[in-house]
């Protein structure tokens, strides 16, 4: 390796001193950056799915309470019960 370095011209030595560290830094940081981006996207997707799940649960609870309220109304109002009974 030392013999190869001695045979290189000064131009190639300067280029290799500049290019090799840049190449080494790029190669070592790319997997880390890729992992961070992938993890952030996965976390964002999970947060979105969680918010959709919570929205659906809230909608079901709202509709369930509305159905319960209508059921109570129909069961308490004699006139509505009679009209429903005769129309069915």
KESE-293141 format. One record per residue: x, y, z of N, C-alpha, C, O in turn; chain; residue number from 1. Coordinates in steps of 0.05 Angstrom, whole numbers. Example, Ala and Ser with C-alpha at 12.3 -4.5 7.8 and 13.67 -1.06 7.14 Angstrom:
<pts>
n.X  n.Y  n.Z  ca.X  ca.Y  ca.Z  c.X  c.Y  c.Z  o.X  o.Y  o.Z  chaine  num
264  -114  156  246  -90  156  264  -66  156  285  -66  169  A  1
257  -45  142  273  -21  143  258  1  157  268  23  161  A  2
</pts>
This chain:
<pts>
n.X  n.Y  n.Z  ca.X  ca.Y  ca.Z  c.X  c.Y  c.Z  o.X  o.Y  o.Z  chaine  num
17  -24  0  0  0  0  18  25  0  12  45  -13  A  1
40  24  16  57  47  17  71  51  -10  75  74  -18  A  2
78  29  -24  90  32  -50  71  44  -70  79  60  -87  A  3
46  37  -69  26  48  -87  22  78  -81  20  94  -100  A  4
22  86  -56  19  114  -49  43  130  -59  40  153  -68  A  5
67  119  -57  91  133  -67  91  136  -97  102  156  -107  A  6
80  117  -111  80  119  -141  59  138  -152  61  147  -175  A  7
39  145  -135  18  164  -145  30  192  -148  47  201  -134  A  8
19  206  -168  27  234  -172  14  251  -151  -6  242  -138  A  9
24  275  -148  13  293  -127  -16  299  -133  -32  303  -114  A  10
-24  301  -158  -52  307  -165  -70  285  -155  -91  291  -144  A  11
-63  260  -159  -80  237  -150  -80  235  -120  -100  227  -108  A  12
-58  243  -107  -57  243  -78  -77  263  -66  -91  257  -48  A  13
-77  287  -78  -95  308  -68  -124  300  -73  -141  303  -56  A  14
-129  289  -97  -157  281  -104  -165  258  -85  -188  259  -75  A  15
-148  240  -79  -155  217  -61  -159  227  -33  -176  217  -19  A  16
-143  247  -24  -146  258  3  -173  272  6  -186  272  27  A  17
-183  285  -16  -208  299  -15  -232  279  -19  -252  281  -5  A  18
-229  262  -38  -252  244  -46  -256  222  -26  -280  216  -20  A  19
-236  209  -16  -239  186  2  -254  193  28  -272  178  35  A  20
-248  215  42  -264  221  66  -294  227  59  -312  219  74  A  21
-298  241  37  -325  247  29  -340  221  23  -363  218  31  A  22
-327  203  9  -339  178  2  -345  161  27  -366  149  30  A  23
-326  161  46  -329  146  70  -352  157  87  -368  142  98  A  24
-354  184  90  -376  196  105  -402  190  92  -422  184  106  A  25
-404  192  66  -429  186  51  -437  157  56  -461  152  61  A  26
-419  139  53  -426  110  56  -435  104  85  -452  87  88  A  27
-423  117  104  -431  111  132  -456  125  140  -471  114  157  A  28
-463  148  129  -487  162  138  -512  153  122  -534  157  132  A  29
-509  143  98  -533  135  83  -550  114  97  -575  118  98  A  30
-540  93  109  -557  74  123  -571  87  147  -594  80  152  A  31
-557  104  161  -570  117  184  -592  135  176  -614  135  187  A  32
-588  151  155  -609  169  145  -632  153  134  -655  160  139  A  33
-626  132  120  -648  115  110  -664  103  132  -689  103  130  A  34
-651  94  153  -666  83  176  -683  104  190  -706  98  197  A  35
-672  128  193  -687  149  206  -712  157  190  -733  162  201  A  36
-709  159  163  -731  166  146  -752  144  147  -776  150  149  A  37
-744  119  145  -763  97  145  -778  96  172  -802  91  172  A  38
-763  100  194  -776  100  220  -796  123  223  -817  119  235  A  39
-789  146  213  -807  169  215  -832  165  199  -854  171  208  A  40
-829  153  175  -853  148  158  -870  127  171  -895  129  170  A  41
-858  106  183  -874  85  196  -889  97  220  -912  91  225  A  42
-875  114  236  -888  127  259  -911  144  250  -932  145  263  A  43
-907  159  228  -929  176  218  -952  160  209  -975  167  213  A  44
-947  137  195  -968  120  186  -984  108  210  -1008  107  210  A  45
-969  100  231  -983  90  255  -1000  111  268  -1022  105  278  A  46
-990  136  270  -1006  157  281  -1031  163  265  -1052  167  276  A  47
-1029  162  239  -1052  166  222  -1072  143  225  -1096  149  228  A  48
-1063  118  226  -1081  96  230  -1095  98  258  -1118  91  261  A  49
-1080  106  278  -1091  109  305  -1113  131  305  -1134  128  317  A  50
-1108  153  291  -1128  174  290  -1153  165  275  -1175  172  283  A  51
-1150  150  253  -1173  140  239  -1188  120  256  -1213  121  257  A  52
-1174  103  271  -1187  84  289  -1203  99  310  -1226  92  316  A  53
-1192  120  322  -1206  135  342  -1230  149  331  -1251  151  344  A  54
-1228  159  306  -1251  172  293  -1274  152  288  -1297  159  293  A  55
-1267  128  279  -1288  108  274  -1301  100  301  -1325  97  302  A  56
-1285  96  321  -1297  89  348  -1315  111  358  -1337  106  368  A  57
-1307  136  354  -1324  159  363  -1350  159  347  -1371  164  358  A  58
-1348  155  320  -1373  154  304  -1391  132  313  -1416  136  315  A  59
-1381  108  318  -1398  86  328  -1411  93  354  -1434  88  358  A  60
-1396  105  372  -1407  113  398  -1429  134  395  -1450  133  408  A  61
-1424  153  377  -1445  174  372  -1470  161  361  -1492  167  370  A  62
-1467  144  341  -1491  132  329  -1505  113  348  -1529  111  348  A  63
-1489  100  365  -1501  82  384  -1518  98  404  -1540  90  412  A  64
-1508  121  413  -1523  138  431  -1548  149  418  -1569  151  431  A  65
-1546  156  392  -1570  166  378  -1591  144  376  -1614  149  380  A  66
-1582  120  369  -1601  98  367  -1614  92  394  -1638  87  396  A  67
-1598  93  415  -1609  89  442  -1629  111  449  -1650  105  461  A  68
-1623  136  442  -1642  158  448  -1668  154  432  -1689  159  443  A  69
-1666  147  406  -1690  143  391  -1706  119  402  -1731  120  402  A  70
-1693  99  410  -1707  75  422  -1722  83  447  -1744  75  451  A  71
-1709  99  464  -1723  109  488  -1747  126  481  -1768  124  493  A  72
-1743  143  461  -1765  161  452  -1788  144  442  -1811  149  450  A  73
-1782  125  425  -1804  108  414  -1817  91  436  -1842  87  435  A  74
-1802  82  454  -1814  65  475  -1830  81  495  -1848  70  508  A  75
-1824  106  498  -1839  123  518  -1863  137  506  -1882  142  520  A  76
-1862  142  480  -1884  156  467  -1905  137  457  -1900  122  438  A  77
-1928  137  469  -1949  118  462  -1959  123  434  -1965  104  419  A  78
-1962  148  427  -1972  155  400  -1954  145  378  -1963  134  358  A  79
-1928  148  382  -1909  138  362  -1910  107  360  -1909  96  338  A  80
-1911  94  383  -1913  65  383  -1938  55  368  -1936  36  353  A  81
-1960  69  373  -1985  61  360  -1982  65  330  -1991  48  314  A  82
-1972  88  321  -1970  93  292  -1950  74  279  -1955  65  257  A  83
-1928  67  293  -1910  47  282  -1923  20  280  -1918  5  261  A  84
-1938  13  300  -1951  -13  301  -1971  -16  278  -1973  -36  265  A  85
-1987  5  273  -2007  4  252  -1996  6  224  -2008  -4  205  A  86
-1973  18  221  -1961  22  194  -1943  -2  186  -1935  -3  163  A  87
-1937  -19  204  -1920  -42  197  -1936  -67  192  -1925  -87  186  A  88
</pts>
